[in-house]
């Protein structure tokens, strides 16, 4: 088997093993399902062993297939490491930069920097994944993640880029017919619009305070909650990146500020393997400059 076809066979085998599906592996490798099948069959023929037990419902690796998979993964990781090392030695971003992020902060304040980098460096391929849940960036092979608040994984490299603060607010229209809450406990008498949370957290006299809230409108889409609040439906609690401009323009009124929990740090997080990665380093530096230059004073 020619060397290039041998490597293609290994890649196809690893991808099928990881996805558990010939179809999914074909989709991720941008080839046909039949191509994947033929490639692996040729690999098995050259090895003289069966790697995969096929059935109509699922695939399962043979015992020798399991052993071979471990060696293949290690080999591919070595090749990937060599590739990243070469890229890191370059002073210009090129290759792939994979970033996981979420929400309007990611859309409005992070994505513009990445778009700018993609335009400035045509050899750089930017891949953005908007995911609300926290993913394992090492397992999913992301180069960068944007995280908020306390970081649990100490094996990752983290750089603080901004702070986040949540605001409780309502429109002047709502407050015309409802007395503004003087303390967090007063929220029990209001229509609180939420993403499903049964309580909101505050600080009172320096101590944590949790207040049960209820309302007739729930959604996990923060932008829709903003629209509902602007329409006078009730009170919302959202990060500044969603409501700060409306508060500045008087479309929303900030409430209960003296009971705020304070701010949470926003981090750029990277695997330690990317410490010297040019793509990552250039992105982080450009992001810091952008936040300082264009969004100084903004409440995220």
VENDA-V743539 format. One record per pair of residues at least 12 apart in sequence whose ideal C-beta (glycine too) atoms are under 10 Angstrom apart, sorted by the first residue. I is the first residue (numbers start at 1). J is the second residue. D is the distance in whole Angstrom. If there is no record, write none. Layout:
BEGIN
i: [I;I]
j: [J;J]
d: [D;D]
END
This chain:
BEGIN
i: [1;1;1;1;1;5;5;5;5;6;6;6;6;6;7;7;7;8;8;8;8;8;8;8;8;9;9;9;9;9;9;9;9;9;9;9;9;9;10;10;10;10;10;10;10;10;10;10;10;11;11;11;11;11;11;11;12;12;12;12;12;12;12;12;12;12;12;12;13;13;13;13;13;13;13;13;13;13;13;13;13;14;14;14;14;14;14;15;15;15;15;15;15;15;16;16;16;16;16;16;16;16;16;16;16;17;17;17;17;17;17;17;17;17;17;17;17;18;18;19;20;20;20;20;21;21;21;21;22;22;22;22;22;22;22;22;23;24;25;25;25;37;37;40;40;40;43;43;44;44;44;44;47;47;47;49;49;49;49;49;49;50;50;50;50;51;51;51;51;51;51;51;52;52;53;80;80;81;83;83;84;84;84;84;84;84;84;84;84;85;85;85;87;87;87;87;87;87;88;88;88;88;88;88;88;88;88;89;89;90;90;90;91;91;92;92;92;92;92;92;92;93;93;93;93;93;93;93;93;93;93;93;93;93;93;93;93;94;94;94;94;94;94;94;95;95;95;95;95;95;95;96;96;96;96;96;96;96;97;97;97;97;97;97;97;97;97;97;97;97;97;97;97;97;97;97;97;98;98;98;98;98;98;98;98;98;98;98;98;98;99;99;99;99;99;99;99;99;99;99;99;99;99;99;99;99;99;99;99;100;100;100;100;100;100;100;100;100;100;100;100;100;100;100;100;100;100;101;101;101;101;101;101;101;101;101;101;101;102;102;102;102;102;102;102;102;102;102;103;103;103;103;103;103;103;103;103;104;104;104;104;104;104;104;104;105;105;105;105;105;105;105;105;105;105;106;106;106;106;106;106;107;107;107;107;108;108;108;108;108;108;109;109;109;109;109;109;109;109;109;109;109;109;110;110;110;110;110;110;110;110;110;110;111;111;111;112;112;112;113;113;113;113;113;113;113;113;113;113;114;114;114;114;114;114;114;115;116;116;116;116;117;117;117;117;117;120;120;121;121;121;124;124;124;124;125;126;126;127;127;129;129;131;132;134;134;134;134;136;137;137;137;137;137;137;138;138;138;138;138;138;141;142;142;142;142;143;143;143;143;143;143;143;143;144;144;144;144;144;144;144;144;144;144;144;144;145;145;145;145;145;145;146;146;146;146;146;146;146;147;147;147;147;147;148;148;148;148;148;148;148;148;148;149;149;149;149;149;149;150;150;150;151;151;151;153;153;155;155;156;156;156;156;156;156;157;157;157;157;157;157;157;157;157;157;157;158;158;158;158;158;159;159;159;159;159;159;159;160;160;160;160;160;161;161;161;161;161;161;161;161;161;161;161;162;162;162;162;162;162;162;162;162;162;162;162;162;162;162;163;163;163;163;163;163;163;163;164;164;164;164;164;164;164;164;164;165;165;165;165;165;165;165;165;165;165;165;165;166;166;166;166;166;166;166;166;166;166;166;166;166;166;166;167;167;167;167;167;167;167;167;167;167;167;167;167;167;167;167;167;167;168;168;168;168;168;168;168;168;168;168;168;168;168;168;168;168;168;168;168;168;169;169;169;169;169;169;169;169;169;169;169;169;169;169;169;169;169;169;169;170;170;170;170;170;170;170;170;170;170;170;170;170;170;170;171;171;171;171;171;171;171;171;171;171;171;171;171;171;172;172;172;172;172;173;173;173;173;173;173;174;174;174;174;174;174;174;174;174;174;174;175;175;175;175;175;176;177;178;178;178;178;178;180;180;180;180;181;181;181;181;181;182;182;183;183;183;183;183;183;183;184;184;184;184;184;184;184;184;184;184;184;184;185;185;185;185;185;185;186;186;186;187;187;187;187;187;187;187;187;187;187;187;187;188;188;188;188;190;190;190;190;190;190;191;191;191;191;191;191;191;191;191;191;192;192;192;192;192;192;192;192;192;192;192;192;193;193;193;193;193;193;193;193;193;193;193;193;193;193;193;193;193;193;194;194;194;194;194;194;194;194;194;194;194;194;194;195;195;195;195;195;195;195;195;195;195;196;196;196;197;197;197;197;198;198;198;198;199;199;199;199;200;200;200;200;200;200;200;201;201;201;201;202;202;202;202;202;202;203;203;203;203;203;204;204;204;205;208;209;209;211;211;213;213;213;215;215;215;215;215;216;216;217;217;217;217;222;222;222;222;222;222;223;223;225;225;225;225;226;226;226;226;226;226;229;229;229;229;229;229;230;230;230;230;235;235;235;235;236;236;237;237;238;239;239;239;239;240;240;240;240;240;241;241;241;241;241;242;243;244;244;244;244;245;245;247;248;248;254;263;263;264;266;266;268;268;268;268;268;270;270]
j: [42;43;45;46;47;39;42;43;46;39;42;43;46;47;75;76;79;29;31;35;36;39;40;42;43;36;38;39;40;41;42;43;44;45;46;47;51;72;39;40;43;68;69;71;72;73;75;76;79;25;29;36;39;72;76;79;25;26;29;31;35;36;37;38;39;40;42;43;25;36;39;40;43;44;51;52;61;65;68;69;72;68;69;72;73;75;76;27;28;29;31;36;40;76;28;29;36;37;39;40;51;52;59;61;69;40;51;52;59;60;61;65;66;68;69;72;73;69;73;59;58;59;60;61;33;36;58;59;34;35;36;37;40;52;54;59;36;36;37;40;59;52;54;52;54;59;68;72;62;64;65;68;64;65;68;62;63;64;65;67;68;62;63;64;65;64;65;66;67;68;69;72;65;69;65;141;273;273;95;96;96;143;273;274;276;277;278;279;280;273;276;277;123;124;276;277;278;279;273;274;275;276;277;278;279;280;281;276;278;123;278;279;278;282;120;121;123;124;278;279;282;117;118;120;121;123;124;125;126;277;278;279;280;281;282;283;286;121;122;123;124;125;278;279;123;124;125;143;277;278;279;124;125;126;127;141;143;279;114;117;118;121;124;125;126;127;128;142;143;144;274;277;278;279;280;282;283;125;126;127;128;129;137;140;141;142;143;144;145;279;111;113;114;126;127;128;129;130;137;142;143;144;145;146;268;270;279;280;283;127;128;129;130;131;133;134;135;136;137;140;142;143;144;145;146;147;269;114;128;129;130;131;142;144;145;146;147;268;129;130;131;132;133;134;145;146;147;148;130;132;146;148;222;223;239;241;242;222;223;226;238;239;241;242;300;146;148;162;164;239;240;241;242;266;300;128;129;130;131;146;241;128;130;223;241;241;242;245;295;298;300;146;161;162;241;266;287;290;291;294;295;298;300;128;144;146;161;266;268;283;287;290;291;126;128;130;287;290;294;283;284;285;286;287;288;289;290;291;294;126;127;128;144;283;286;287;128;283;286;287;290;279;282;283;286;287;282;286;278;279;282;278;279;282;283;279;279;283;142;143;142;145;145;220;147;148;152;153;153;153;156;269;270;271;274;153;155;156;271;272;273;271;269;270;271;274;270;271;273;274;277;279;280;283;157;268;269;270;271;274;277;279;280;283;284;287;158;267;268;269;270;271;161;162;266;267;268;269;287;265;266;267;268;269;162;163;164;239;264;265;266;267;300;164;263;264;265;266;267;264;265;267;265;267;269;269;271;271;272;267;269;270;271;272;274;267;268;269;270;271;272;273;274;275;280;284;265;267;268;269;270;267;268;269;270;284;287;288;265;266;267;268;288;265;266;267;268;284;287;288;290;291;292;300;241;263;264;265;266;267;268;287;288;291;292;295;298;299;300;240;262;263;264;265;266;299;300;239;240;241;263;264;265;266;299;300;239;240;241;244;257;260;261;262;263;264;299;300;200;201;236;237;238;239;240;242;243;260;261;262;263;264;299;236;237;238;239;240;242;243;244;246;247;252;253;254;255;256;257;260;299;181;184;187;190;192;200;202;213;235;236;237;238;243;253;254;255;256;257;259;260;226;229;230;235;236;237;238;242;243;244;246;247;251;252;253;254;255;256;257;190;191;192;193;229;230;232;233;234;235;236;252;253;254;255;228;229;230;231;232;233;234;235;236;246;250;251;252;253;232;250;251;252;253;229;230;231;232;233;251;190;191;229;230;231;232;233;234;235;252;253;232;235;252;253;255;232;232;190;191;232;234;235;235;253;255;256;211;235;255;256;259;255;256;202;204;209;211;256;258;259;200;201;202;203;204;209;210;211;213;255;256;259;202;204;209;211;212;259;211;255;256;199;200;202;211;212;213;214;215;235;237;255;256;211;212;213;214;213;214;215;234;235;255;213;214;215;216;217;228;232;233;234;235;211;212;213;214;215;216;217;218;234;235;236;237;213;215;216;217;218;219;224;225;226;227;228;229;233;234;235;236;237;238;213;214;215;217;218;219;220;225;234;235;236;237;238;218;219;220;221;222;224;225;236;237;238;218;219;220;212;213;218;237;210;212;213;214;211;212;213;214;212;213;235;237;256;259;261;237;259;260;261;237;256;258;259;260;261;258;259;260;261;262;256;258;259;259;261;259;261;256;259;234;235;237;228;233;234;235;236;233;234;229;233;234;236;236;238;239;241;242;243;238;242;237;238;242;243;238;242;243;246;251;252;242;243;246;251;252;253;243;246;251;252;252;253;255;256;252;255;255;256;252;264;266;299;300;254;263;298;299;300;266;295;298;299;300;300;299;297;298;299;300;298;299;299;298;299;299;299;300;300;291;300;280;283;284;287;288;283;284]
d: [6;7;8;4;9;7;7;9;9;10;9;7;7;10;9;9;8;9;9;9;10;6;10;9;9;10;10;5;6;9;6;3;9;10;8;9;10;9;9;10;7;9;10;9;5;9;7;7;10;9;7;10;9;8;7;10;7;9;7;8;8;5;9;9;5;6;10;8;9;9;8;6;6;9;6;8;9;8;8;7;6;10;7;5;6;9;6;10;6;6;10;8;10;10;10;10;7;9;10;7;9;7;7;9;10;10;9;8;8;10;6;8;9;9;5;8;9;9;9;9;7;6;9;10;9;10;8;7;9;10;5;6;8;9;9;7;9;10;10;9;10;10;9;7;10;10;9;10;10;10;9;10;8;10;8;7;10;5;8;10;8;5;10;7;7;7;4;9;10;6;8;10;6;10;8;8;10;7;7;9;10;9;7;8;9;6;10;9;10;10;8;9;10;10;10;7;6;7;10;8;9;5;5;5;8;9;9;8;8;9;6;9;7;9;10;6;7;8;7;10;8;6;9;8;4;7;4;10;9;9;6;5;9;9;5;8;10;7;9;4;6;8;8;7;7;7;7;10;9;9;6;8;5;8;6;9;8;8;8;8;9;9;6;7;5;7;9;10;5;7;10;9;10;4;7;9;6;9;8;5;8;7;9;8;7;5;5;7;10;9;9;10;7;7;7;5;7;10;9;7;7;5;7;7;9;10;10;9;8;9;8;5;8;6;10;9;6;10;6;7;5;9;7;5;7;9;9;9;7;8;6;8;10;8;7;4;9;10;9;6;6;5;8;9;10;7;10;9;8;7;9;9;7;10;8;7;8;7;7;9;9;8;5;6;9;7;8;8;7;7;9;4;9;7;6;8;10;6;10;6;9;10;8;10;9;7;10;10;9;10;9;9;9;8;7;9;9;8;7;9;6;8;7;8;9;6;9;10;9;9;7;9;9;9;7;9;9;7;8;7;9;10;5;5;9;9;5;9;10;5;9;6;9;7;9;8;9;10;7;10;8;9;7;6;6;9;9;9;10;9;8;10;7;9;9;9;9;9;9;9;7;9;9;8;7;10;9;10;9;9;7;7;8;6;10;9;8;8;5;9;8;9;9;9;8;10;6;8;9;6;7;7;5;8;10;6;7;5;9;8;9;9;6;7;8;9;9;8;8;5;8;9;8;10;7;7;6;7;9;9;7;5;8;5;9;9;5;8;6;7;5;7;9;8;10;4;7;8;9;8;9;10;9;6;7;8;10;8;7;9;5;7;6;7;10;10;9;7;5;7;6;10;7;6;9;10;9;5;7;5;8;7;5;8;8;6;9;8;5;7;6;8;10;9;6;7;5;8;6;6;10;6;9;9;9;9;10;8;4;9;10;9;9;6;9;8;8;10;5;9;9;4;7;6;6;9;7;5;7;8;6;5;8;5;8;5;7;5;10;9;10;7;8;7;5;8;6;7;9;9;10;6;6;5;7;9;9;8;7;9;9;8;10;8;7;6;8;6;9;5;7;10;7;8;10;5;8;9;8;8;8;8;8;8;10;9;7;8;10;6;7;5;9;10;10;7;5;5;8;8;8;9;7;10;7;6;8;8;10;6;10;8;6;9;4;6;5;6;9;10;8;9;10;9;6;10;8;9;7;5;7;7;6;9;6;10;6;6;7;5;9;9;9;10;9;10;7;6;7;8;7;8;8;6;10;8;8;4;9;10;9;8;7;9;9;4;7;6;7;9;9;9;9;10;6;9;8;8;6;8;9;8;8;9;7;6;9;10;8;6;6;10;9;8;9;8;9;9;7;9;7;7;9;5;9;7;6;9;5;9;10;6;5;9;9;8;6;10;10;9;10;9;10;7;9;5;8;5;9;10;7;9;9;8;7;7;7;8;8;9;8;7;5;10;9;8;5;6;8;10;10;7;3;7;9;9;4;6;4;10;9;10;6;5;8;8;9;5;8;5;7;8;9;5;9;10;5;6;6;5;7;5;9;9;6;9;6;8;6;8;9;7;9;9;8;7;10;7;6;5;8;7;10;7;9;9;9;5;8;6;10;7;9;8;9;6;7;8;6;5;6;10;8;5;9;5;9;10;9;9;10;10;6;10;7;9;4;7;6;9;6;7;5;7;10;9;6;10;8;7;9;10;9;10;8;8;9;8;5;8;9;8;8;10;6;7;10;8;6;8;9;5;9;10;7;9;6;8;9;7;6;6;7;10;8;10;8;8;9;6;10;9;7;6;7;10;10;7;9;8;10;9;9;10;9;10;8;7;10;9;7;3;5;10;10;8;8;5;10;9;10;6;4;8;9;9;8;10;9;10;9;9;10;9;6;9;8;5;7;9;10;8]
END
